[in-house]
Amino acid sequence: MNKALKIIYYAFITFIGITVVLMLVSVFPITGNFKLLIVQSGSMEPAIKTGSVVIVKPSDNYQIGDVITFGENTKTKTPTTHRIGEVKVVEGNYYYTTKGDANENNDPREVSQTEIIGKVLFDVPFIGYAVATAKEPIGFAVLIVVPAGIVIFDETKKIWTEIRKHKKLS
């Protein structure tokens, strides 16, 4: 049983570490490079589930079938992640007709290339819930306090065991 608890302990610590790294990457994105965004609706299900984290990278070339993320990414506005269904070129400018896989109709307006954040390279299901929680003050505290408490408890237990062994030998 002790081995099983250690496995759970290390899996939990690894999960927390990954969540913290993903949270930091999503808060401090590198301009012109990979971005990490959280999917907040089911419009792309079953391909991309609500609560997934999508890894997005800007590209010079977007084609029919690509899943792209576009729109503003601010505190009040969330970008959209949908699939390209049609590409038009008007006076050298590219415009894309997009649609969520779960939606019946195309999006109401075309997306210009300047609005595109990037192409979705891959997604990680459900991790977005943990990252979104970590961005909140209470969630961040829980992600720091709980693991720290576990580590402190475990280390205190080890120190206490060593002290008892040392006293028995003396």
C-alpha positions, 0 to 999 in steps of 0.5 A: 500500500505504501508503494501505491501511495507514493505513486499517487503522490508523485503523479499528483505532484507531476500533475500540479507541476504541469498545470503550473507550467501551462498556467504560466505559459498561458499568462505569459505567451511568447509573441509569434510563437506557441500559445496555450488557450483554453476551449470554453465551449463545445462547438468543436466536439467531439474533435476538441472537448470543452475544457481542453487546452489547445496549443496554437502556432501562427502560420503563413499558410492556412488550408481547408480542414485546418482548425484555427483560433481567431479573434481577440484574446482579452479579459472580456473577449475569448477567441474562437477555435473552429475549422476552415471550410472555405478560403477566398482571396480578395485583392491579395487578402485571404478570408476564411469561412469557418464552422465549429464541428458541432455547429450546423451552420458556418460562422456568420462572418468570414475571418481575415488572415490578420485575425488569426492567432494560429493553427491548432497543433494539438489539444489536451482534454480537460487540463484547461479546467485546472489551468483556469482554476489556477488563474484564480486566486483561490485556485492558485492558493490551493495548487500551492498550499495543498502540494506544499502541505503534502511535501512538508508532511512527508518530509516531517514524517521522514525526519521524525522517523530518522530521529527515532532511529537515531535515538534507538541506536544511541 
